[in-house]
Amino acid sequence: MAYKAFEDKTLGFSTRQLHAGYDPSEHHLAKAVPIYQSAAFEIGSYERSIRLFSYQEEGTSYVRFSNPTTTVLERRVASLEGGTAAIAMGSGMAAISSALLNLASPGDNIVASRTIYGGSDTFFKKLLPRYGVNVTFVANEDDPESFEAALSENTKAIFIETIGNPLCNIIDIERVAKIAHAHNIPLVVDNTFATPYLLRPFEYGADIVCYSATKYLNGHGNSIAGICVEKGDFDWLGNGKYPYMETFYEEHKNTIGEETLGRELFTKKMRIEYLTELGAHISPQTSFYLMQGIETLSLRMDRHVRNALEVAKFLEGHAAVKEVSYPGLPSSKYFELAKKYFPGGRAGAIMSLRMNGGLEAAKRVLDRVRLFDYMVNVGDAKSMIVHPATSTNFGQLKEVSEAAGVYEDTLRLSIGCEDAEDLIADLEQALKQS
Ligand SMILES: *Cc1c(COP(=O)(O)O)cnc(C)c1O
């Protein structure tokens, strides 16, 4: 058995989502990845203790740091994304907040796009400033120059989402990455809505990709988790901007090794400092559920986007609907960018619509949908609907929420994997009476 599918980098996406990163010979040849439901592991010997605790040997002593089940998940997602290393955490917010804490210290700045997930928005506006990191939101995220204008001497990262929420706006990743690199800073991308199947931001210059794995990666709405992946070629050491990276490198180069640190300095630092000290660890059971979900990621996403395009076209032609925001539609202002980043109209499966009849019409749709579940989640195999103004964007200033495409008559849909005809029939009966 010389051939090892789990480390064959030439295999296609769907093959890797089933095999990458898992060597059965290290796990009693179990075909499903075993769940190591153990809080700690035996050290074995005095010498090994020194190797483990100096990080010279990659192994598990205590689960907050790593777990063999989770290690397979991390390797699998790194492979799907085309990165050198990944770190799984207890939630998408844990992954995003730790990634940014890993980059910025008091006195530093982060530049971010405006239409971002509510949790990230609050983290940027309320929490980070308390720790001395201020965040500048770009004036116009449709214009890459606006990112350039927002940068300052102390900016340590640009943060964007690949598909904004709920406007489904698309940022020109490649141009923003070029701006970031011209200033020696990384581009950090939340790719939750797109998944590595539809879009791999590294191919357009991003340096770090974060996920709420709670959504499409899991796909079945049964756990909460997050993952960060590192591309592996950013130069953290040469430009004097990341003193804590330099210190970390000096502290660990003789044990972890210069080659490994050259490839995954960001991830090692995030694991040893933030995962270990803040403790937002993922349970091995959750890692297992995630891998189960990821086994069908490409199949589900094909179905999600096909259904989404059909539903979007139906809604666009309906008299009760004022407008539909879905970048796969030629009427979308983001259609040109979608053609580049999501060829074939495959621009994810989230969309929003506004009702001609205002708030009352939107309320009636929420009351009357039968297949669509009224919930704030997205990215489940089952379809969902929500009223952002009174949930995900609750309490925002009017101009802030309207800039993100949230009006009182806005509804957001997350299109699932059901039969498209059934989804359309459900929306049709809900819209008819409004
Ligand atoms: C849900 C979500 C998050 C937060 O993830 P959790 O797993 O809920 O912590 C971050 N970004 C986006 C785009 C999301 O949809």
The ligand as an SDF file (V2000), in Angstrom:
LIG
                    3D

 15 15  0  0  0  0  0  0  0  0999 V2000
  -22.2090   32.9190   11.4180 C   0  0  0  0  0  0  0  0  0  0  0  0
  -21.1200   33.7500   10.8790 C   0  0  0  0  0  0  0  0  0  0  0  0
  -20.0160   34.0980   11.6810 C   0  0  0  0  0  0  0  0  0  0  0  0
  -19.9070   33.6980   13.1320 C   0  0  0  0  0  0  0  0  0  0  0  0
  -19.7750   32.3300   13.2660 O   0  0  0  0  0  0  0  0  0  0  0  0
  -20.2400   31.4850   14.5590 P   0  0  0  0  0  0  0  0  0  0  0  0
  -19.8680   30.1030   14.1690 O   0  0  0  0  0  0  0  0  0  0  0  0
  -21.7120   31.6980   14.7190 O   0  0  0  0  0  0  0  0  0  0  0  0
  -19.4490   32.0140   15.7050 O   0  0  0  0  0  0  0  0  0  0  0  0
  -19.0110   34.8370   11.1020 C   0  0  0  0  0  0  0  0  0  0  0  0
  -19.0750   35.2400    9.8200 N   0  0  0  0  0  0  0  0  0  0  0  0
  -20.1260   34.9380    9.0330 C   0  0  0  0  0  0  0  0  0  0  0  0
  -20.1440   35.4200    7.6240 C   0  0  0  0  0  0  0  0  0  0  0  0
  -21.1850   34.1850    9.5290 C   0  0  0  0  0  0  0  0  0  0  0  0
  -22.2330   33.9110    8.7470 O   0  0  0  0  0  0  0  0  0  0  0  0
  1  2  1  0
  2  3  1  0
  2 14  2  0
  3  4  1  0
  3 10  2  0
  4  5  1  0
  5  6  1  0
  6  7  2  0
  6  8  1  0
  6  9  1  0
 10 11  1  0
 11 12  2  0
 12 13  1  0
 12 14  1  0
 14 15  1  0
M  END
$$$$
